[in-house]
Amino acid sequence: MAVRNIETLVLGRVIGDVIDSFTPTLKMTITYSNKQVYSGQELFPSAVIARPRVEVQGADLRTFFTLVMTDPDVPGPSDPFLREHVHWIVTDIPGTTDSTFGKELVSYETPEPNIGIHRFVFVLFKQKSRQSVVSPSPSASRDHFNTRNFANVNDLGPPVAVVFFNAQRETASRKR
């Protein structure tokens, strides 16, 4: 299972564009309205309006995690000059719980791709300790975010789990 997920991350260029190669050590489950997200699957923007439930499995309650959700394809995949656009950051998520137990540093922003197929990437990092992650500057734009730099500044190390989905602009007839 882990090998297949890594292959999907390589094929989807998540490894390379957003993160470096890593070895998954935990399971992260992302669910929108009772629909689990699998790497590489396509979701309609209308299905991801509300923030998802993100569960961390395989760690104890004394371990804390940071979740970053980013779009590396802004404004469009052929010329992503605003790469990356941060959609959500939650810190201090206790192991074996979900993101609602964490501290939201950057509020959830609904994916709304305008041009082409965008990748929306969830990266989970293990924190060295609780309350050790600093928020990006409040005056900073959500554009030009860099997951690698954020991890380096906060001494997070490599990711422990990554999941991504694809989405593109919906026509009015496709919206549900």
C-alpha positions in Angstrom: 0.0 0.0 0.0 2.7 2.6 1.0 4.7 1.8 -2.2 1.7 2.3 -4.4 1.0 5.7 -2.6 4.6 6.8 -3.2 4.3 5.9 -6.9 1.1 7.9 -7.2 2.9 10.9 -5.5 5.8 10.6 -8.0 3.5 10.2 -11.0 1.4 13.1 -9.8 4.6 15.2 -9.4 3.7 15.9 -5.7 7.1 14.5 -4.9 9.3 17.1 -6.7 6.9 20.1 -6.9 5.8 20.2 -3.2 7.9 17.8 -1.2 11.0 15.7 -1.4 11.0 11.9 -1.4 10.1 10.5 2.0 9.0 7.2 3.7 5.4 7.2 5.0 5.3 6.2 8.6 1.7 6.8 9.5 -1.8 6.5 8.0 -3.7 9.7 7.3 -7.4 9.4 6.3 -9.1 12.4 4.7 -12.8 12.4 4.4 -15.2 14.9 2.7 -18.9 14.2 3.5 -18.2 10.5 4.3 -16.2 10.1 1.1 -12.6 9.0 1.7 -9.9 10.7 -0.5 -7.3 8.6 -2.2 -4.2 10.0 -3.9 -4.8 10.9 -7.5 -8.5 10.7 -7.5 -10.6 13.5 -9.0 -13.1 15.4 -6.9 -15.6 18.1 -7.9 -15.0 21.5 -6.1 -18.6 21.4 -5.0 -17.8 18.2 -3.0 -14.9 19.9 -1.1 -16.6 23.1 0.1 -16.5 22.2 3.8 -13.2 21.4 5.5 -12.6 17.6 5.6 -12.1 15.3 8.5 -8.4 14.5 8.7 -7.6 11.5 11.0 -4.1 10.5 12.1 -3.6 6.8 12.8 -0.7 4.9 14.1 0.7 7.4 16.7 0.0 8.0 20.4 -1.7 10.9 22.0 1.6 12.4 23.3 2.7 13.0 19.7 1.6 16.1 17.8 1.3 16.8 14.1 1.0 19.6 11.6 -1.2 19.4 8.6 -0.6 21.6 5.5 -3.0 21.7 2.5 -1.6 23.4 -0.6 -2.3 23.8 -4.3 0.9 23.9 -6.3 -0.9 24.7 -9.6 -2.0 28.3 -9.1 -3.2 30.0 -11.2 -2.9 27.1 -13.7 -0.9 24.0 -14.1 0.9 25.1 -17.3 2.2 28.3 -15.6 2.0 28.0 -11.8 3.8 31.2 -11.1 1.9 31.7 -7.8 3.0 28.2 -6.6 2.1 27.2 -3.9 -1.2 28.5 -2.6 -1.8 27.4 1.0 -5.4 26.4 1.7 -5.2 25.2 5.3 -2.7 24.8 8.2 -3.6 23.0 11.4 -1.0 22.3 14.2 -0.8 20.5 17.5 -3.0 17.6 16.2 -2.7 14.8 18.8 -1.9 11.3 17.4 -4.9 8.9 17.1 -7.3 11.9 16.8 -8.4 14.2 14.0 -7.7 17.8 12.9 -10.6 19.2 15.0 -8.4 18.6 18.0 -5.6 20.8 16.6 -5.0 24.5 16.3 -6.0 26.1 13.0 -3.2 28.6 12.0 -4.6 29.2 8.5 -8.3 28.8 8.0 -9.7 26.3 5.4 -10.1 27.8 2.0 -12.4 26.0 -0.5 -10.6 24.7 -3.6 -11.8 26.8 -6.6 -9.5 26.0 -9.6 -10.1 28.2 -12.6 -7.7 26.9 -15.3 -6.8 23.3 -15.8 -6.6 20.4 -13.4 -5.2 21.3 -10.0 -3.6 19.1 -7.3 -4.7 19.7 -3.7 -2.0 18.2 -1.4 -2.4 17.3 2.2 1.0 16.9 3.9 1.3 15.7 7.5 4.4 16.4 9.6 5.4 15.1 13.0 6.2 18.0 15.4 9.1 17.9 17.8 6.9 19.2 20.6 3.5 20.8 21.2 3.0 24.5 20.3 6.3 24.5 18.5 5.0 25.6 15.0 4.8 29.3 14.1 2.1 30.7 11.9 3.1 32.3 8.5 3.0 36.1 8.8 -0.6 37.4 9.1 0.2 39.9 6.3 1.5 37.1 4.0 -0.5 36.2 1.0 -1.7 32.6 0.6 0.2 32.6 -2.7 4.0 31.8 -2.9 3.7 29.5 0.1 6.5 26.9 0.2 5.8 23.6 2.1 9.5 22.7 2.3 10.5 26.1 3.7 7.6 26.0 6.2 8.8 22.6 7.4 12.4 23.8 7.6 11.5 27.0 9.6 9.5 24.9 12.0 12.0 22.0 12.3 9.4 19.5 11.2 11.6 17.1 9.2 10.2 15.0 6.3 6.5 14.3 6.0 5.0 11.2 7.7 2.0 11.0 5.3 0.8 12.7 2.1 -2.5 12.4 0.2 -3.6 14.5 -2.8 -6.6 14.9 -5.0 -7.2 16.5 -8.4 -10.0 19.0 -9.2 -10.9 21.3 -12.0 -13.5 24.0 -12.6 -17.0 22.7 -12.8 -19.5 23.8 -15.4 -22.9 24.8 -14.0 -24.4 21.6 -15.3 -21.8 19.4 -13.4 -22.4 21.1 -10.0 -24.5 19.0 -7.6 
